[in-house]
Amino acid sequence: MWVRTYLRLASTGEVDKMVVGCVPPRMWELNKTPSWPNFHLKWDHQSVSTDVIQRCRLVEGRLID
């Protein structure tokens, strides 16, 4: 997957986009629970307001959505 992503970005000169942001860590409390309800109820690992997620969304000193 990463090789295809790199090749696609390299062909357009946008390789720098690969190092922007991060994926927040998994919330083990939600293990074996349905993902769609968790997402829509904002219980998933990308919706909760934690320091890790806020840092993942910071790009060049501004918050991205």
BELJO-V438760 format. One record per backbone hydrogen bond with DSSP energy under -1.0 kcal/mol. CO is the residue of the C=O (numbers start at 1). NH is the residue of the N-H. If there is no record, write none. Layout:
CO | NH
CO | NH
//
This chain:
1 | 5
2 | 6
3 | 7
4 | 8
5 | 9
6 | 10
7 | 11
9 | 14
14 | 17
15 | 18
16 | 19
17 | 20
27 | 30
28 | 31
30 | 33
34 | 38
35 | 39
36 | 40
37 | 41
38 | 43
38 | 44
39 | 42
44 | 47
44 | 48
48 | 50
50 | 54
51 | 55
52 | 56
53 | 57
57 | 64
59 | 62
62 | 59
//
